[in-house]
Amino acid sequence: MSAASGPRRPRTAADRLGLPVLRGHGLFITGNLIDSVGNGMLLPLGLLYFTDVQGLPLGQVGAAMTAGQALALPVTFLAGRLMDRVGPKRVVVWANVLSAAGFALCLLAREPWHVAGVYVLVQAGINMYFTAQRTLITHVTQADERRSWFAFTGSLRNIGLAAGSAAAAGALTAFGNGSLRWLIAADAATYLLAAACFAALTPRPPQPDGTPPSALVTRSDHTRRHLLLVAVNLPYVLAQAALSVLVAVYTTRALGLPASAASLLFVINTVIVSACSTAVTAHVAPKAPRRAVAAGYLIMTVGMAAFALPALPGLAALPGPAAPPGAAATAWTALVVAIALFSVAEILLGPALSELSVSLTPQAAGGFTQGLYQFSWAVGMVAAPALFTLLLEAGPLLPWGVEAAACLIGVLAAPALKAPNRHRRRSPR
């Protein structure tokens, strides 16, 4: 009896959920989860720590944080070159150690330039980690499970961020802002623990398929393809930044909703992405990653329109008697629909773009390419606060319109994200 006609393995709960094979990957899973807990625990509270605990002026702290993050931008390329020399595992380990050092030095920061130095270290560690993490996935998992692993690690990241944020919120509620010092010390320890988990891994680089790279794609074609991927990735980066930068200001100032609105929307997003990423990726998302990208951007475009809907003239839930009847209910309905669409789009886009970043060309998982791809994330996150606040000041509809237009461009550009034909023959000389 042939293998094809043999009995099929019964579908398990893990298959129905779209989970990859997890056995033997405990250290890798734990490392990813702990790293995310560390991010969720303190990164959103850095501004509060330096102003309320260390007593530094708000404006100076904000400028110092931005300067430190901007100075860390070139680290994506340095990490890429380092990854080519020592492999992704060591870069991921060193990235966590660097972030641990940065958070530990927060305890000694007393001047604005100290804050800038701390954020250079922290952001450098984050940039190093994400430059190498995607390639590390290809070294510790099977090739046919890549996208499911990208979806699963995305779910882990959301769970870790939520757990870290909840732990920080609980500590602040119970012990006040003075607990921030203890949170910083605990955060540094979590990064060291994550580094230890990654250091214990035994990665196995994927075997080449035997086709010489020169037969598939030229170096200039390789670069063009990845520059296109970077451009297509930018609307997704800005959309992610909008969730943390734009939504809170928009819901309170433009719509007149309570400050808790942004937190509630973030919780909805976290729950949907954490619970549904693997199943949607395995059973619903198009198998070709470029088609998943196009579908994701189309849904994201509709989500941006839903975010803008409550700010249309006559619907804004402005405080006071001037607010139209039912405006607040309309705003809440539109925002919940918008965040649900945003979350579905995120589930489609995140794993597919990550898969393309390591598979678009034969050299895709290399250091230069991963550094270039991560640079799009770093630049987008640095530019987003200034971009979105300027657009919001010009009008509450403008940031959503600009992001929707960028997503539509992503829909049109996605079909070009096609891997080179590995079976084409060289033309005879």
Buried (B, 14 or more C-beta within 10 A) or exposed (E): EEEEEEEEEEEEEEEEBBBBEEEEBEBBBBBBBBBBBBBBBBBBBBBBBBBBBBEBEEEBBBBBBBBBBBBBBBBBBBBBEBBBEEBBBBBBBBBBBBBBBBBBBBBEBEEBEBBBBBBBBBBBBBBBBBBBBBBBBBBBBEEEBBBBBBBBBBBBBBBBBBBBBBBBBEBBEEEEBEBBBEBBEBBBBBBBBBBBBBBBBEBEEBEEEEEEBEEBBEEEEBBBBBEBBBBBBBBBBBBBBBBBBBBBBBBBEBBBBEEEBBBBBBBBBBBBBBBBBBBBBBEBBBEBBBBBBBBBBBBBBBBBBBBBBBBEEEBBBBEEEEBEEEBBEBBBBBBBBBBBBBBBBBBBBBBBBBBBBBBBBBBBBBBBBBBBBBBBBBBBBBBBBEBBBEBBEEEBBBBBBBBBEBBBBBBEBBEEBEBBEEEEEEEEE
